[in-house]
């Protein structure tokens, strides 16, 4: 969609292999993110989720191809100087490890203040006007804005904690600080890469609730990376299922959870407790990215594979309900013109009642 906040089309990312071959970590990925919605990239480790996200603002050293349109521009065509104006101020990242994202030798307040000042410099703004607050600085000074950001993300006694160092914060509090850093430039798109993986379940829920509240307040789009389908069920509006650098399936959260269509998506669900009589791990090993198989990337591990699954290129993204009007798409030969998806129905997992947390606006 041309008016999407973020539009990724046929995006590819190539790395040089250790033996000199090409490794296409991302190979022909397309999706959109609208303002105010959350799109989740899900899949096993090595699926290309993180490379896709970090390549948006060229944080990875790879050869990139395709189109990444944001704010009317193709980001892949911008210079490094132009990209610096996008990073933080328009697209901000929340990384997986908050400890690694914070500098241990500076207080969290100083790091936040630097982020505020940096974004103001990029925009050519000044923050030294206005009446003085209790601290003697104006309410829109970088220090006061940093304290307000700490308060917004739920850090108690934010003015006092401003001078504390990262090691004086718990894991959940550090992740809140990292989220505050991401919000310092008031971005339009927040890219959250496994932001709750290192946290226990209780703190994870708090961080997810915080991201939801901030999204509602600021009307930002969120691109959320996770391997946890339970997390995706809680936060996603739409889901993109990736495997070996390819999109296997994409659609609304209800479509994916109620009618998982690609054998890989179904295999992911069968790995979860509650989806069957016993856990059913996916057989085999992930493919070698330097030597991917022909046809569907998943076919060597797919119990439903037929000979044509290994022929040609990755199948097109066909309409999952065969009506041609759905945004639920699946890259599988069984949904093509010469096959019947009913052949896969015996493998369709049944969604347990507790598997998905309904989102506002879902049908009762």
N, C-alpha and C positions, 0 to 999 in steps of 0.2 A: 504494500500500500504506500503510495507516494507521500501521503501526509503523516506517516508514522513518525514517532519521536526518533526511533532508530530503525533503520531498514538494512538488513544484511542480505546480500545476494551473491550466490555462487562463490562464497568466500573460501580461499585456500591459503594454507600456511605450510611452507616447506622448510625443512631443516636439512643440513648436510649430515649424512650418516657417518659413522666411524670408519666404514670401509669405502667411503666415497660416494655411496648411492644416495638417492633422494628419499627423504622421509616426509610424506604428506601427513602431518599431524592433524590437519583439518582439510577436508577435501570436498568442496562443493556445498557448503552449509548455507542455508537461507532461513531467515526468520525475521519477525518484526517485534518491536516493543512499543506499546502506546503509552502516552502520558498517563500516569496514575495507575498503571497495571504492573503486575509481577509476572515475568516469564521465567520459568525454571528450566535450566539445562540439567538433565539427569543422565546417569549412565555410570558404568564401571570406571575405575581409575584407568587413565590412558585413553579415554574416549575422545579427548580433544576439547573438553569443556573449558579448562583453565586457559589453554592457548587461545581459544576463541575470544574469551573475555579480555585477556591482556593485550591481544592484538588490536582491540578497538582503538586504543590510544598508542599503539606501537610500543608496548612495554617489553616485547619479546624480540630477540634478534633472529628473525626469520625472513625469508622471502614471502611477501604477501601478495595475493592476487584476488580479484573480484571487486566487490563494491560494498563499502560501509558508509551509508548515508546518514548524516546526523546534522540537523539544523540547516538543511539545504546544501550540504557539502559532502563530497566523498572524502572521508578522513584519510584514505590511503593516498590521496593526492596532495595532502598538506605538507608543508615544510616542517622541520623540527621546531622552528620558532612559532609557527602557527599552531602546532600541536600543544605547545606549552600553554597557550591561551585556552585550550580546550580542557586539558588535564586539571582536575580539581574544580575549576570554575563552571564547567559544563558537564563533564563526566568524571565522577569520583569513584574510587575503588575502596572496598573494605576487604582486606586480605584475611586468609585463613588463620594465621598465627599472629595474634596481637602483640606478643612479646617481641617478635621479629620486626614488627612495623613501627615500634617506638624506640627512640634513641635513649639508651640507659643513662647517658651523662647529662641530659637536660630534663628539667621538670616538665610534667605534662602541660602545664600552663604555658611555658615558653614555647613548646612545640606547637601548641594551638595558636598562640599569638603570631608565631612566624607564618603559619598557614593562612591566617586572616590577612596579615600584611602582604603576603605574596599574592594572594588573589586580588587584593585591592590595587596593588601595583600593576597587575596585568590589566585591570579594568580602568586604570587611571583615576581611581577614587581616593579621597582623603577621609580619614576618620577622626579628625582632631577638633571638629566643631561641636557646638552644643554646650549645655550646662554641665557642670561637674556633678558627679555622683558622690556616694559616701566615701569612695576610695580617693577622691580628689581628681579623678579622670572623668572625661565626658562619657555618657552611656554608650556612645558608639565608638569609643576608643578600642583598639585591638585587644587590650587586656580585658575590658568589660565585655566585649563580644565573646571572647574565649571563655570567660566565666559563665556567661549566659548559655553557651553551647554545652558546657559541662552540666549545667543545671537541666537543660533540655533533655539530655540523654540519661538523666537520673542519677548523677553523682551527688550524694548528700554533702551538704556544706561546701558547695562548689568553690566559693571564694577562698576557703581555707585549704582545700585540696589542690588549688591552682599551683602551689609551690612544691607539691609532693612529686617524687620521682616514680617512674613506672614500677619499680620493684615494691613500692609501698601500696600497690593496688592489687586486688584479687584478679583472677583470670577474667571473670565476667566484667569487672570494672574496667580492666584494660581494653576489652573489646568495646565497651561503651565509649571510652576515650577515642579509640580508632574510628568509631562511627562519628563522633564529634569532629574529628579531623576531616573526615570525608564531607561533612556538611558545612565546613568552614567557607567554602566557595559558593554555597547555595546552588548546587548542581541541579540539572534537569534529569540526569540519569545516574542512578547509583548501581554500581556493579559489585555484588557481594559474593565473594568466592569462598564457599564453605565457611561462613562466618561463625558457625556454632559447633564445628567438629570437635574442637578441643575442650568444650565445656560440658559439665554434667547436665542431666536432663532438666533439672529445675531452672538452672541459669540459662540453658538453651531456650526454654519457653519464654523467659523474660526478655531475652534479646530479640526473639522473633516478634513478640508483642510490641517491643520498642520500635522495631523497623516498620511494623504495620502502622503504628500511631504516627511516626514521622512521615511516612508516605502519605497518609491521609491529610496531615496538616500542610504538607509542602507540595502535594500533587506531583511527586516525582515518579518517573518510571524506574522499575527495579529489574535488573537482570541478575538472577539468583542461581548460583551453582551449588548443586548438592548431589550426593549419591544416595541420600536417605529419602525414600519415597514417602515416608511419614511426614517429613518436613515439607516436601513438595506439596503434599495434600493440604497442609495447613496454610501455606503462604501463596500458592500459585493461582493465577488466573488462567494461564496457559502453560503447557509443558512441551519441551522439545527433548525427545529421547535420542541420545547419541551413542554410537558404537564405532570404534576404530575410525574416527574422523568423519563419519557420515551421519546424516539424520535418518533414523529408522522410522520414527513416527513423531507426529506433532498434532496438537489439538487442545481444546479446552480441558480444564482439569477434570470436569465431570465425564467428558468423552474418554479420556485416557483411563480413568479409574473404573468407570462403569463398563467400558467396551475396549479393553486393551486389544490391539489388533495385530501388531507385528509379533512374530514368535519371540523376538528378543525382549520386547516389553513384557510379554506374558511370562517369560523365563525369569525376569527380574522380580515380578510379583510372586512367583512360586518360591523364591528364595526367602520370602518373609514369613514370620510366624503368623498363623491364622488363615493362610491362603490354601491350606490343604491338610491332609492327615499328618504330614511330616515335611520338614524342610527338604527342598529339592534343588540342590545347587546346579548351576549351569555346567554341563560337561565340558571337558577340554580346557584349553588355555587361550587367552586373547591372541589375536593374530600378530605376526611380526610386521610392524609398520613399514619396515624397509622392503618387505616382500608380500604385499597383501594379495589375497586370492582374487580371482576374477569373479564376476557376478556379485551377488550380495555378500558383503563383508562377513555377515554372521553365518553363512550357510555351512561352514565346516563344523559348527557347534550346534546346528539346528536339527532337532529331531524330526521336523516336518519337511526337510529339504528334499527336493526332487532334482533330477539332472539339470534342468534349465536354470536352477538357482545359482549354479556355478558358471553360467555362460554370460559373455558380454560384460556390461558395466553394472553398477548398482542400479536396481530397478527404479523407475520413476516413482514420484510420490503420488499414489493414486488416492482417489476419494474413498474413505473407509466405509461409507454407507452406500456407495455406488450410485448416488443421485446426482453427483457432479456439482453440488452446491454447498457442501460441508467444508469447514475449515479443519476437519479431522482427516489428516493425510497419513498414508502408510507406504513405506518403500518395500513392497513385497510382491513377488510374481503372482501370488494367489489372489491379489486384488486387481491384476491386470485383465485385459480383455479376453485372454485365452484360458483363464482359470476361475475356479469358484471358491471364494473365501470360506464357504461352508465346510470345505475340507479341513479347515483349521479349527472349527468350532469345538471339536472334542478336546482341544488343548486349552480352550479359553478358561482362565481361572475365574472363580466366583468371588466377587468382592464381599468380604465380611463387613458386617454393619459398623465395626469399630475401625475400619481401615482408613476412613477419610473424615477429616474435620470439615463440615460444610462451611462455605464462605458466604458472606452476605450477598444476597441476590440470587442464590441457588433456589431452585424449585423445592417446595416442601415435599 
